[in-house]
Amino acid sequence: MQLTLVALTLVCLVPVFQKMSSAVKQNQTVVEVWCGGDDDLTRRVCHAVDSEFEASPDFVFDQNKPGALIVTIPTNVDWKQRGQRMRVFYTVEFTTANEKMLAKNKGECWEGDFKTCASQVIRHARSAARKLITRR
């Protein structure tokens, strides 16, 4: 009986917590991240960017929401071997949901330190988000 009660309580509470966690706060920008590249290096950069957006209090993921900031890494990243290390170069575009370009930036980081690339993208996204707000 107790096990049934616990299971029933969890079934009822989990959807409530999910709705609470996905709610967009007033100071957050809704964001979607798209990656056009398909190689392993690009996927690893995109994964770091996704993780950085998830950790940021300034942004929240919400698919197909009007007014979202669309963050796109449109192509495979480039790279150059520098001694024993590899330098990664990326391009990121920031657009509105109706495809109006807000900004386009380039950046770079070392392979194995994709968090640096992701932090650069977040910094540029904050600037693009301010442009998005002024267009509303």
N, C-alpha and C positions, 0 to 999 in steps of 0.2 A: 504494500500500500504506500509506504513512504517513497519507494523508488518510483512508483507511478506518479506521485505528487511532484517529485523533483523533476521528472521528465516533462510533465505537463507544464510546470512553471517555466522551464527552460524554453519550451516550444513557444510559449506566450511572450516571453521577455526578449528573446533574440531579435525578432523583427523590430521591436521598439528600439532597441539599442542600435540596430543598423540604420534606422531612419534618423535617429538622433545624430549619429556619427557622419551621415552623408548630408546633413543640412548645411546649406551655404550660409556662412556668417556674412554680415554686411561688409566687412573689410576684406573679404576673400574674393579672388578672381577665379571664376570657373575656367578650367584649362583642359584641353585635349592635346595629347602628344602623339604625333604621327612620325613614323620613320620610313623613308622611301628606300633606304639601302637594305641589302639582304646578306651582306657578308658578315662573318663572325665579329670582326672588329667594330663595325657599325652597330651591330646588335648589342655589343657590350657597352658602347657609348650610350645608346638609347636606353638600355637598362639602368645605367647610372643616372641618366636624366630623369627617367620615371621615378626612381627611388628618391631623388632629391626633391622633386615636386611633391611626392607623397609626404615627405618629412617637413616641408615648408608650411608654416602657418598662414602664409599669404595666398596660397592656392588650394583649390579643391577640384578633384576629378568629377565630372558630371557629363556623361555622353549626351550629345545632341541638344545641349541647352542653348537657347538663343543668347547671344551676347558673350559666348565663350571665346577665350583666347586660344587660337589654334597654333601650336608650336610644332614645326615640321623640320626634321632633318631630311632634306629632299633626296639626297643621293648618298652613295657610299662615302665614308670618310676617306681622306687621303692619308698617306703616311710616308715618312722618310726615316731611313735607318741612320742613326747618329752614333757611331761607335758600336757599343754593345746594346744600345737602347733604341727604341722606336718612338718617334714624335708623331702624334696623331693630329690631323687638321680637319676641322668640320665647318660646315655652314649651317646656320639655323635661320629659319624664316618665322616671323610672327604675323599672323593674319587674323582677321575677324571671321566669324562663322560664315559670312557671305563673301569671303575671299578677298577682302580689301587688305592690301599689304600695309602693315604697321611698321615693320623693321626687318632688316636682314643683317645678320652679324656673322663674323667668322671668329674662330678661336682655335686653341691648340692646347694639348697636354701630353704628358708622357703615357705610353702604354703602361697599364698597371696602376695609373693614378687618374682614372676616369672621373672620379669625384671632382677633380679640378675642372674638367670640361663641364660637368654638370653644374657646378657652382657658377661658372661663367654664364651658362644658359639661363640659370635662375636670375642672375643679376640683370641680364638683358631683358628677361621676361617681365621683371618688375617695371622697367622703363616702358616696355610695350603695353603693359597693363594700364599704366597712367594714360597713354594715348587712347587706349580703348575706352576708358572712362570718359574722357573729354569728347569722344564721338557720340556718346549716348544722348 
